[in-house]
Amino acid sequence: MSSQCTDKKFKITQPDPNSDSYQQDQERINYFQKNKERINQRFEQARQNFVKKMDLTHHGSLETEEEIVEASRELLHSS
């Protein structure tokens, strides 16, 4: 039994900036880019708020992991 391999050749072309599909793709890319930026900004703000909330310096010196976990829980439940 012989196997045949057929070579398929694809022509690489440049997109037509005037085509509807190209315009739609550009709109989608712009939408997703703006959405990504908004999400990143919201994430960064939430991260900064979390870091402020989790500032444990006012608890003094925490010796054990259990003390750190308990202090973290107290901060989370107090918000």
MMTF fields as JSON, N, C-alpha, C and O atoms, coordinates in Angstrom:
{
  "mmtfVersion": "1.0.0",
  "mmtfProducer": "UNKNOWN",
  "numBonds": 315,
  "numAtoms": 316,
  "numGroups": 79,
  "numChains": 1,
  "numModels": 1,
  "chainsPerModel": [1],
  "groupsPerChain": [79],
  "chainIdList": ["A"],
  "bondAtomList": [4, 2, 8, 6, 12, 10, 16, 14, 20, 18, 24, 22, 28, 26, 32, 30, 36, 34, 40, 38, 44, 42, 48, 46, 52, 50, 56, 54, 60, 58, 64, 62, 68, 66, 72, 70, 76, 74, 80, 78, 84, 82, 88, 86, 92, 90, 96, 94, 100, 98, 104, 102, 108, 106, 112, 110, 116, 114, 120, 118, 124, 122, 128, 126, 132, 130, 136, 134, 140, 138, 144, 142, 148, 146, 152, 150, 156, 154, 160, 158, 164, 162, 168, 166, 172, 170, 176, 174, 180, 178, 184, 182, 188, 186, 192, 190, 196, 194, 200, 198, 204, 202, 208, 206, 212, 210, 216, 214, 220, 218, 224, 222, 228, 226, 232, 230, 236, 234, 240, 238, 244, 242, 248, 246, 252, 250, 256, 254, 260, 258, 264, 262, 268, 266, 272, 270, 276, 274, 280, 278, 284, 282, 288, 286, 292, 290, 296, 294, 300, 298, 304, 302, 308, 306, 312, 310],
  "bondOrderList": [1, 1, 1, 1, 1, 1, 1, 1, 1, 1, 1, 1, 1, 1, 1, 1, 1, 1, 1, 1, 1, 1, 1, 1, 1, 1, 1, 1, 1, 1, 1, 1, 1, 1, 1, 1, 1, 1, 1, 1, 1, 1, 1, 1, 1, 1, 1, 1, 1, 1, 1, 1, 1, 1, 1, 1, 1, 1, 1, 1, 1, 1, 1, 1, 1, 1, 1, 1, 1, 1, 1, 1, 1, 1, 1, 1, 1, 1],
  "groupList": [{"groupName": "MET", "atomNameList": ["N", "CA", "C", "O"], "elementList": ["N", "C", "C", "O"], "formalChargeList": [0, 0, 0, 0], "bondAtomList": [1, 0, 2, 1, 3, 2], "bondOrderList": [1, 1, 2], "singleLetterCode": "M", "chemCompType": "L-PEPTIDE LINKING"}, {"groupName": "SER", "atomNameList": ["N", "CA", "C", "O"], "elementList": ["N", "C", "C", "O"], "formalChargeList": [0, 0, 0, 0], "bondAtomList": [1, 0, 2, 1, 3, 2], "bondOrderList": [1, 1, 2], "singleLetterCode": "S", "chemCompType": "L-PEPTIDE LINKING"}, {"groupName": "GLN", "atomNameList": ["N", "CA", "C", "O"], "elementList": ["N", "C", "C", "O"], "formalChargeList": [0, 0, 0, 0], "bondAtomList": [1, 0, 2, 1, 3, 2], "bondOrderList": [1, 1, 2], "singleLetterCode": "Q", "chemCompType": "L-PEPTIDE LINKING"}, {"groupName": "CYS", "atomNameList": ["N", "CA", "C", "O"], "elementList": ["N", "C", "C", "O"], "formalChargeList": [0, 0, 0, 0], "bondAtomList": [1, 0, 2, 1, 3, 2], "bondOrderList": [1, 1, 2], "singleLetterCode": "C", "chemCompType": "L-PEPTIDE LINKING"}, {"groupName": "THR", "atomNameList": ["N", "CA", "C", "O"], "elementList": ["N", "C", "C", "O"], "formalChargeList": [0, 0, 0, 0], "bondAtomList": [1, 0, 2, 1, 3, 2], "bondOrderList": [1, 1, 2], "singleLetterCode": "T", "chemCompType": "L-PEPTIDE LINKING"}, {"groupName": "ASP", "atomNameList": ["N", "CA", "C", "O"], "elementList": ["N", "C", "C", "O"], "formalChargeList": [0, 0, 0, 0], "bondAtomList": [1, 0, 2, 1, 3, 2], "bondOrderList": [1, 1, 2], "singleLetterCode": "D", "chemCompType": "L-PEPTIDE LINKING"}, {"groupName": "LYS", "atomNameList": ["N", "CA", "C", "O"], "elementList": ["N", "C", "C", "O"], "formalChargeList": [0, 0, 0, 0], "bondAtomList": [1, 0, 2, 1, 3, 2], "bondOrderList": [1, 1, 2], "singleLetterCode": "K", "chemCompType": "L-PEPTIDE LINKING"}, {"groupName": "PHE", "atomNameList": ["N", "CA", "C", "O"], "elementList": ["N", "C", "C", "O"], "formalChargeList": [0, 0, 0, 0], "bondAtomList": [1, 0, 2, 1, 3, 2], "bondOrderList": [1, 1, 2], "singleLetterCode": "F", "chemCompType": "L-PEPTIDE LINKING"}, {"groupName": "ILE", "atomNameList": ["N", "CA", "C", "O"], "elementList": ["N", "C", "C", "O"], "formalChargeList": [0, 0, 0, 0], "bondAtomList": [1, 0, 2, 1, 3, 2], "bondOrderList": [1, 1, 2], "singleLetterCode": "I", "chemCompType": "L-PEPTIDE LINKING"}, {"groupName": "PRO", "atomNameList": ["N", "CA", "C", "O"], "elementList": ["N", "C", "C", "O"], "formalChargeList": [0, 0, 0, 0], "bondAtomList": [1, 0, 2, 1, 3, 2], "bondOrderList": [1, 1, 2], "singleLetterCode": "P", "chemCompType": "L-PEPTIDE LINKING"}, {"groupName": "ASN", "atomNameList": ["N", "CA", "C", "O"], "elementList": ["N", "C", "C", "O"], "formalChargeList": [0, 0, 0, 0], "bondAtomList": [1, 0, 2, 1, 3, 2], "bondOrderList": [1, 1, 2], "singleLetterCode": "N", "chemCompType": "L-PEPTIDE LINKING"}, {"groupName": "TYR", "atomNameList": ["N", "CA", "C", "O"], "elementList": ["N", "C", "C", "O"], "formalChargeList": [0, 0, 0, 0], "bondAtomList": [1, 0, 2, 1, 3, 2], "bondOrderList": [1, 1, 2], "singleLetterCode": "Y", "chemCompType": "L-PEPTIDE LINKING"}, {"groupName": "GLU", "atomNameList": ["N", "CA", "C", "O"], "elementList": ["N", "C", "C", "O"], "formalChargeList": [0, 0, 0, 0], "bondAtomList": [1, 0, 2, 1, 3, 2], "bondOrderList": [1, 1, 2], "singleLetterCode": "E", "chemCompType": "L-PEPTIDE LINKING"}, {"groupName": "ARG", "atomNameList": ["N", "CA", "C", "O"], "elementList": ["N", "C", "C", "O"], "formalChargeList": [0, 0, 0, 0], "bondAtomList": [1, 0, 2, 1, 3, 2], "bondOrderList": [1, 1, 2], "singleLetterCode": "R", "chemCompType": "L-PEPTIDE LINKING"}, {"groupName": "ALA", "atomNameList": ["N", "CA", "C", "O"], "elementList": ["N", "C", "C", "O"], "formalChargeList": [0, 0, 0, 0], "bondAtomList": [1, 0, 2, 1, 3, 2], "bondOrderList": [1, 1, 2], "singleLetterCode": "A", "chemCompType": "L-PEPTIDE LINKING"}, {"groupName": "VAL", "atomNameList": ["N", "CA", "C", "O"], "elementList": ["N", "C", "C", "O"], "formalChargeList": [0, 0, 0, 0], "bondAtomList": [1, 0, 2, 1, 3, 2], "bondOrderList": [1, 1, 2], "singleLetterCode": "V", "chemCompType": "L-PEPTIDE LINKING"}, {"groupName": "LEU", "atomNameList": ["N", "CA", "C", "O"], "elementList": ["N", "C", "C", "O"], "formalChargeList": [0, 0, 0, 0], "bondAtomList": [1, 0, 2, 1, 3, 2], "bondOrderList": [1, 1, 2], "singleLetterCode": "L", "chemCompType": "L-PEPTIDE LINKING"}, {"groupName": "HIS", "atomNameList": ["N", "CA", "C", "O"], "elementList": ["N", "C", "C", "O"], "formalChargeList": [0, 0, 0, 0], "bondAtomList": [1, 0, 2, 1, 3, 2], "bondOrderList": [1, 1, 2], "singleLetterCode": "H", "chemCompType": "L-PEPTIDE LINKING"}, {"groupName": "GLY", "atomNameList": ["N", "CA", "C", "O"], "elementList": ["N", "C", "C", "O"], "formalChargeList": [0, 0, 0, 0], "bondAtomList": [1, 0, 2, 1, 3, 2], "bondOrderList": [1, 1, 2], "singleLetterCode": "G", "chemCompType": "PEPTIDE LINKING"}],
  "groupTypeList": [0, 1, 1, 2, 3, 4, 5, 6, 6, 7, 6, 8, 4, 2, 9, 5, 9, 10, 1, 5, 1, 11, 2, 2, 5, 2, 12, 13, 8, 10, 11, 7, 2, 6, 10, 6, 12, 13, 8, 10, 2, 13, 7, 12, 2, 14, 13, 2, 10, 7, 15, 6, 6, 0, 5, 16, 4, 17, 17, 18, 1, 16, 12, 4, 12, 12, 12, 8, 15, 12, 14, 1, 13, 12, 16, 16, 17, 1, 1],
  "groupIdList": [1, 2, 3, 4, 5, 6, 7, 8, 9, 10, 11, 12, 13, 14, 15, 16, 17, 18, 19, 20, 21, 22, 23, 24, 25, 26, 27, 28, 29, 30, 31, 32, 33, 34, 35, 36, 37, 38, 39, 40, 41, 42, 43, 44, 45, 46, 47, 48, 49, 50, 51, 52, 53, 54, 55, 56, 57, 58, 59, 60, 61, 62, 63, 64, 65, 66, 67, 68, 69, 70, 71, 72, 73, 74, 75, 76, 77, 78, 79],
  "secStructList": [7, 7, 7, 7, 7, 7, 7, 7, 7, 7, 7, 7, 7, 7, 7, 7, 6, 6, 1, 2, 2, 2, 2, 2, 2, 2, 2, 2, 2, 2, 2, 2, 2, 2, 2, 2, 2, 2, 2, 2, 2, 2, 2, 2, 2, 2, 2, 2, 2, 2, 2, 2, 2, 6, 7, 7, 4, 4, 4, 7, 7, 7, 7, 1, 2, 2, 2, 2, 2, 2, 2, 2, 2, 2, 2, 2, 2, 6, 7],
  "xCoordList": [0.848, 0.0, 0.892, 1.723, 0.717, 1.567, 0.809, -0.398, 1.544, 0.917, 1.379, 2.545, 0.453, 0.776, 0.742, -0.147, 1.691, 1.756, 1.511, 2.258, 0.487, 0.208, 0.656, 0.29, 1.427, 1.897, 0.859, 0.45, 0.45, -0.485, 0.307, 1.068, 0.118, 0.821, -0.186, -1.26, 0.194, -0.66, 0.023, 1.227, -0.753, -0.223, -0.401, -1.507, 0.679, 0.626, 0.384, 1.133, -0.675, -1.032, -1.128, -1.266, -1.055, -1.246, -2.741, -3.459, -3.218, -4.641, -5.015, -4.21, -6.227, -6.74, -7.367, -8.431, -6.734, -7.256, -8.635, -9.301, -9.068, -10.386, -11.487, -12.664, -11.126, -12.145, -12.929, -12.42, -14.168, -15.024, -14.447, -14.449, -13.958, -13.431, -12.2, -12.015, -11.374, -10.2, -10.645, -10.105, -11.622, -12.132, -12.74, -12.525, -13.497, -14.098, -13.019, -13.123, -11.993, -10.886, -10.219, -9.894, -10.014, -9.382, -10.256, -9.748, -11.566, -12.484, -12.42, -12.393, -12.397, -12.299, -10.983, -10.958, -9.9, -8.59, -8.602, -8.129, -9.129, -9.195, -10.063, -9.704, -11.212, -12.113, -11.408, -11.441, -10.775, -10.106, -8.927, -8.664, -8.223, -7.097, -7.59, -7.001, -8.669, -9.226, -9.733, -9.517, -10.409, -10.927, -9.78, -9.873, -8.713, -7.541, -6.947, -6.577, -6.853, -6.301, -7.181, -6.672, -8.507, -9.426, -9.289, -9.248, -9.218, -9.079, -7.766, -7.733, -6.688, -5.392, -5.408, -4.818, -6.084, -6.176, -6.971, -6.577, -8.096, -8.912, -8.149, -8.217, -7.421, -6.639, -5.554, -5.35, -4.865, -3.798, -4.36, -3.75, -5.522, -6.144, -6.546, -6.326, -7.129, -7.516, -6.281, -6.312, -5.201, -3.966, -3.421, -3.0, -3.432, -2.939, -3.806, -3.29, -5.128, -6.031, -5.788, -5.8, -5.568, -5.319, -4.013, -3.949, -2.98, -1.697, -1.874, -1.316, -2.651, -2.899, -3.648, -3.311, -4.669, -5.447, -4.597, -4.767, -3.692, -2.908, -1.66, -0.81, -1.542, -0.398, -0.487, -1.358, 0.4, 0.337, 1.261, 1.447, 1.835, 2.817, 2.2, 2.891, 0.915, 0.304, 0.024, -0.405, 0.255, 0.087, 1.375, 1.432, 2.391, 3.662, 4.388, 4.227, 5.171, 5.96, 5.136, 4.755, 4.872, 4.145, 5.168, 5.981, 5.11, 6.144, 5.853, 6.768, 4.608, 4.309, 3.434, 2.783, 3.445, 2.59, 1.118, 0.325, 0.753, -0.633, -1.059, -2.184, -0.167, -0.486, -0.678, -1.565, 0.15, 0.034, -1.284, -1.972, -1.639, -2.897, -4.08, -5.019, -4.048, -5.157, -5.295, -6.41, -4.19, -4.24, -4.779, -5.529, -4.406, -4.91, -6.412, -7.135, -6.877, -8.329, -9.087, -10.144, -8.547, -9.2, -9.32, -10.358, -8.263, -8.303, -9.319, -10.037, -9.384, -10.326, -11.771, -12.634, -12.035, -13.413, -13.83, -15.022, -12.87, -13.214, -13.575, -14.032, -13.374, -13.659, -15.079, -15.472],
  "yCoordList": [-1.175, 0.0, 1.234, 1.413, 2.049, 3.233, 4.455, 4.589, 5.326, 6.567, 7.703, 7.798, 8.532, 9.659, 10.942, 11.151, 11.765, 13.06, 14.138, 14.268, 14.884, 15.967, 17.275, 17.599, 18.0, 19.301, 20.361, 20.537, 21.055, 22.16, 23.447, 23.633, 24.301, 25.576, 26.687, 26.745, 27.55, 28.675, 29.954, 30.141, 30.791, 32.074, 33.081, 33.287, 33.683, 34.683, 36.04, 36.485, 36.677, 37.975, 39.011, 38.668, 40.227, 41.327, 41.608, 41.525, 41.94, 42.239, 43.518, 44.437, 43.542, 44.727, 45.656, 45.342, 46.786, 47.685, 48.248, 48.785, 48.134, 48.651, 47.601, 47.919, 46.375, 45.323, 45.418, 45.895, 44.957, 44.983, 44.115, 44.511, 42.941, 42.042, 42.647, 42.483, 43.333, 43.989, 45.084, 45.198, 45.879, 46.95, 46.375, 46.905, 45.29, 44.657, 44.118, 44.247, 43.52, 43.024, 44.161, 44.014, 45.285, 46.43, 46.961, 47.334, 46.993, 47.438, 46.493, 46.933, 45.194, 44.21, 44.36, 44.315, 44.538, 44.705, 45.939, 45.881, 47.042, 48.275, 48.086, 48.536, 47.419, 47.173, 46.334, 46.67, 45.245, 44.374, 45.076, 44.851, 45.911, 46.645, 47.606, 47.681, 48.344, 49.265, 48.494, 48.904, 47.373, 46.551, 46.013, 45.998, 45.58, 45.072, 46.163, 45.903, 47.376, 48.489, 48.798, 49.041, 48.788, 49.041, 47.96, 48.258, 46.717, 45.613, 45.736, 45.544, 46.054, 46.203, 47.346, 47.231, 48.454, 49.576, 49.181, 49.493, 48.49, 48.058, 47.061, 47.118, 46.146, 45.17, 45.862, 45.528, 46.815, 47.526, 48.3, 48.318, 48.942, 49.67, 48.706, 48.989, 47.576, 46.579, 46.035, 45.805, 45.832, 45.329, 46.334, 45.959, 47.618, 48.649, 48.731, 48.867, 48.647, 48.674, 47.475, 47.603, 46.312, 45.101, 45.229, 44.847, 45.765, 45.942, 46.879, 46.633, 47.955, 48.88, 48.179, 48.348, 47.388, 46.676, 45.668, 45.469, 45.04, 43.968, 44.485, 43.694, 45.799, 46.362, 45.934, 46.392, 45.073, 44.487, 45.189, 44.698, 46.313, 46.951, 47.411, 47.457, 47.752, 48.215, 47.065, 47.308, 45.828, 44.683, 44.371, 43.411, 45.166, 44.919, 43.754, 43.483, 43.086, 41.969, 40.691, 40.254, 40.112, 38.849, 37.723, 37.664, 36.834, 35.811, 34.568, 33.969, 34.184, 32.898, 33.091, 34.12, 32.08, 32.096, 32.181, 32.838, 31.514, 31.541, 32.964, 33.37, 33.717, 35.1, 35.954, 36.806, 35.72, 36.476, 36.158, 37.062, 34.873, 34.461, 35.047, 35.551, 34.989, 35.515, 37.029, 37.536, 37.742, 39.19, 39.506, 40.467, 38.714, 38.916, 38.702, 39.468, 37.659, 37.386, 38.531, 38.94, 39.047, 40.161, 41.371, 42.03, 41.652, 42.789, 42.576, 43.504, 41.368, 41.093, 41.19, 41.681, 40.722, 40.743, 42.116, 42.386, 42.975, 44.304, 45.283, 46.391, 44.888, 45.823, 45.741, 46.464],
  "zCoordList": [0.0, 0.0, 0.0, 0.89, -0.966, -1.075, -0.582, -0.78, 0.055, 0.518, -0.374, -0.757, -0.68, -1.545, -0.73, 0.096, -0.968, -0.292, -1.335, -2.305, -1.125, -2.072, -1.448, -0.318, -2.177, -1.704, -2.031, -3.179, -0.986, -1.192, -1.055, -0.105, -1.99, -1.944, -1.68, -2.28, -0.778, -0.44, -0.889, -0.716, -1.445, -1.883, -0.745, -0.246, -0.359, 0.706, 0.063, -0.807, 0.514, -0.058, 1.057, 2.231, 0.689, 1.63, 1.738, 0.741, 2.936, 3.074, 2.328, 2.181, 1.878, 1.186, 2.224, 2.759, 2.521, 3.551, 3.234, 4.119, 1.993, 1.626, 1.751, 1.581, 2.042, 2.108, 3.419, 4.433, 3.372, 4.564, 5.676, 6.841, 5.32, 6.353, 7.036, 8.242, 6.276, 6.866, 7.837, 8.937, 7.433, 8.296, 9.577, 10.667, 9.434, 10.609, 11.548, 12.768, 10.969, 11.793, 12.554, 13.732, 11.893, 12.547, 13.685, 14.743, 13.462, 14.516, 15.708, 16.857, 15.432, 16.518, 17.277, 18.507, 16.541, 17.179, 18.074, 19.208, 17.586, 18.386, 19.622, 20.71, 19.456, 20.583, 21.652, 22.836, 21.226, 22.187, 22.855, 24.036, 22.122, 22.702, 23.78, 24.858, 23.496, 24.494, 25.706, 26.847, 25.453, 26.535, 27.392, 28.619, 26.752, 27.465, 28.345, 29.49, 27.821, 28.593, 29.802, 30.896, 29.604, 30.724, 31.789, 32.983, 31.358, 32.31, 33.072, 34.287, 32.369, 33.03, 34.041, 35.115, 33.703, 34.638, 35.877, 37.001, 35.666, 36.807, 37.672, 38.9, 37.027, 37.772, 38.593, 39.76, 37.995, 38.704, 39.892, 40.96, 39.717, 40.826, 41.938, 43.116, 41.572, 42.571, 43.289, 44.497, 42.544, 43.151, 44.164, 45.258, 43.788, 44.701, 45.953, 47.063, 45.772, 46.928, 47.834, 49.058, 47.234, 48.011, 48.798, 49.966, 48.157, 48.84, 50.035, 51.104, 49.857, 50.974, 52.101, 53.273, 51.747, 52.761, 53.511, 54.714, 52.803, 53.407, 54.114, 54.524, 54.261, 54.971, 56.428, 57.167, 56.824, 58.162, 59.158, 60.271, 58.781, 59.659, 60.976, 61.994, 60.975, 62.223, 63.191, 64.32, 62.776, 63.669, 64.418, 65.185, 64.201, 64.871, 64.223, 63.033, 65.009, 64.492, 64.576, 65.662, 63.443, 63.416, 63.336, 62.413, 64.32, 64.43, 63.601, 63.037, 63.524, 62.889, 61.663, 61.485, 60.839, 59.648, 60.05, 59.376, 61.154, 61.617, 61.983, 61.69, 62.621, 62.973, 61.722, 61.672, 60.727, 59.483, 58.795, 58.322, 58.736, 58.1, 58.859, 58.242, 60.179, 60.986, 60.802, 60.676, 60.787, 60.58, 59.187, 59.016, 58.206, 56.845, 56.791, 56.154, 57.461, 57.481, 58.14, 57.659, 59.239, 59.928, 59.005, 58.965, 58.276, 57.356, 56.246, 55.873, 55.722, 54.634, 55.105, 54.378, 56.322, 56.816, 57.329, 57.476, 57.599, 58.108, 57.002, 57.283, 55.749, 54.652, 54.188, 53.272]
}
